[in-house]
């Protein structure tokens, strides 16, 4: 099954992608991961991407699509894949369609994990992480036994800059502006499936499997 995953930051895409990947035995392809792999491996595409990143510039859509195309050509993608983090905009989706067409690949579904902004802000701004051992908590859903102290190694937990309410609001604004139009794009193409992601992970997973028919 060939799937594109959509959803706001904090909607739980990574968690659900892992579950779908295990269920269907297909790779979860995060664009962040393949960028890092190409840069670390000093591939021609990685070297090009690094040139832009070192200048603080965005990697052009054409190059991003080439890196995605290169990954999709791997044998482990023959049975399918979950593409997470790309496309983010309509032009990227149009580039991706051309690439998939050239590879004789047809998307089976675009899965939107739908979570209200208010729930995302509560979910992300409440996250806390241990800087020492990496354990993660949530002030409401998974609090530390002693307030502000890691259960595992007794180090004071922190809120990452990415999880601060102002940062979350800014990321959501960018998402609505750039990525949300993709929902209409894939709906018109007849590919859109929607799963409510507001509840516990297990309930969301059940809805995801139902939406995908797996």
C-alpha positions in Angstrom: 0.0 0.0 0.0 1.3 3.4 -1.0 0.4 6.1 1.5 1.0 9.8 2.0 0.5 10.9 5.6 -0.9 14.4 6.5 -1.6 16.1 9.8 -0.6 19.1 11.8 2.6 19.0 14.0 1.8 17.1 17.1 -1.1 15.1 15.5 0.8 11.8 16.1 1.8 11.1 12.5 5.1 9.4 13.5 3.5 7.1 16.0 0.8 6.0 13.6 3.2 5.7 10.7 5.3 3.2 12.8 2.2 1.2 13.6 1.1 1.1 9.9 4.6 0.2 8.9 4.7 -2.8 11.3 1.2 -3.9 10.3 1.8 -3.9 6.5 5.6 -4.5 6.5 6.3 -1.4 4.5 8.9 1.3 5.2 8.0 4.5 7.0 9.8 7.2 5.0 10.4 10.4 6.9 11.9 13.1 4.6 14.0 14.4 7.5 15.5 10.9 7.9 16.4 10.6 4.2 17.8 14.1 4.1 20.1 13.2 7.0 21.1 9.9 5.5 22.0 11.5 2.1 24.0 14.2 3.8 25.8 11.7 6.2 26.5 9.4 3.2 27.9 12.3 1.1 25.7 11.2 -1.8 25.6 13.6 -4.8 22.0 14.6 -3.8 23.1 15.0 -0.1 26.0 17.3 -1.1 23.6 19.5 -3.2 21.1 19.7 -0.3 23.8 20.5 2.2 24.9 23.5 0.1 21.5 25.1 0.4 21.1 24.2 4.1 24.6 25.6 5.0 23.4 28.9 3.5 20.3 28.8 5.6 18.2 28.4 2.5 15.3 26.0 1.9 16.1 23.0 -0.3 14.3 23.5 -3.7 11.3 21.3 -4.3 12.9 19.7 -7.4 15.9 18.5 -5.3 13.7 17.3 -2.4 11.6 15.3 -4.9 14.8 13.8 -6.4 15.8 12.7 -2.9 12.4 11.2 -2.3 12.4 9.5 -5.8 15.8 8.0 -5.0 14.5 6.5 -1.8 11.3 5.1 -3.4 13.4 3.3 -6.0 14.8 1.0 -3.2 13.6 -2.6 -3.3 11.9 -2.3 0.2 9.4 0.1 -1.4 8.1 -2.4 -3.9 5.2 -3.5 -1.7 4.4 0.0 -0.6 5.6 2.9 1.7 4.4 5.6 4.0 5.6 9.0 3.0 5.7 11.3 6.1 6.7 15.0 5.9 6.4 15.4 2.2 4.6 16.9 0.3 4.0 20.0 2.4 2.6 22.3 -0.3 0.6 22.0 -3.5 3.6 22.6 -5.8 5.4 19.7 -4.0 2.4 17.5 -4.4 2.3 18.2 -8.1 6.0 17.4 -8.4 5.5 14.2 -6.5 2.6 13.2 -8.8 4.9 13.6 -11.8 7.6 11.5 -10.2 5.3 8.7 -9.1 3.8 8.7 -12.6 7.3 8.4 -14.2 7.9 5.4 -11.8 4.5 3.8 -12.6 3.5 4.2 -8.9 0.0 5.1 -7.9 -0.9 6.3 -4.4 -3.5 4.2 -2.7 -4.4 6.7 -0.1 -3.6 10.1 1.5 -4.3 9.7 5.2 -5.1 12.8 7.3 -4.8 12.4 11.1 -7.2 15.1 12.2 -6.7 16.9 15.5 -8.1 20.2 16.6 -5.6 23.1 17.2 -6.6 23.4 20.9 -5.9 19.7 21.5 -2.5 20.0 19.7 -1.5 23.0 21.8 -2.4 21.2 25.0 -0.7 18.0 23.9 2.6 19.7 22.8 2.9 22.5 25.3 2.5 20.0 28.1 5.3 17.7 27.0 8.4 17.5 29.1 11.7 15.7 28.4 14.6 14.5 30.6 17.8 16.1 29.2 19.8 13.4 30.8 18.2 10.0 29.9 15.6 11.2 27.3 12.5 9.9 29.1 9.4 11.8 28.0 6.4 13.0 30.1 3.3 15.1 29.9 2.1 17.4 32.7 -1.5 16.1 32.2 -1.4 12.8 30.5 1.8 11.3 31.8 3.2 13.4 34.7 6.3 12.6 36.7 5.8 11.1 40.1 7.6 14.0 41.7 6.6 17.3 40.0 9.3 18.3 37.5 11.7 15.4 38.3 12.5 12.5 36.0 11.2 9.2 37.4 14.1 7.3 35.9 17.2 9.3 36.8 15.9 12.2 39.1 17.1 14.9 36.7 14.9 18.0 36.4 12.8 17.7 33.3 12.6 20.5 30.7 10.2 21.8 28.0 11.9 21.8 24.6 11.8 25.1 22.7 9.8 23.4 20.0 7.0 22.6 22.5 6.6 26.1 23.9 3.0 27.4 23.3 4.2 30.3 21.1 6.3 28.0 18.9 3.4 25.5 18.5 1.1 28.3 17.5 3.6 29.5 14.9 4.0 26.0 13.5 0.2 25.5 13.3 -0.1 28.8 11.5 2.5 27.7 8.9 0.7 24.3 8.6 -2.7 25.9 7.9 -1.3 28.3 5.4 0.9 25.9 3.4 -0.1 22.3 4.1 -3.9 22.4 4.7 -4.6 23.1 1.0 -3.3 19.6 0.3 -6.4 18.2 2.0 -8.5 19.7 -0.8 -6.0 18.6 -3.4 -6.1 15.0 -2.5 -9.8 15.0 -1.8 -10.4 16.1 -5.4 -8.1 13.3 -6.5 -10.3 10.8 -4.6 -7.4 9.7 -2.4 -8.2 11.3 1.0 -8.9 9.2 4.0 -9.5 10.8 7.4 -9.0 9.4 11.0 -9.7 11.4 14.1 -6.5 11.6 16.2 -7.8 13.4 19.3 -8.1 10.3 21.6 -5.6 7.8 23.1 -3.0 6.2 20.7 -4.8 2.8 20.6 -8.2 4.4 19.6 -6.5 6.5 16.9 -4.8 3.4 15.6 -8.1 1.6 15.3 -9.5 4.5 13.4 -6.5 4.7 11.1 -6.7 1.0 10.3 -10.4 1.4 9.6 -9.9 4.4 7.3 -7.2 2.5 5.3 -9.2 -0.7 5.3 -6.4 -2.8 6.8 
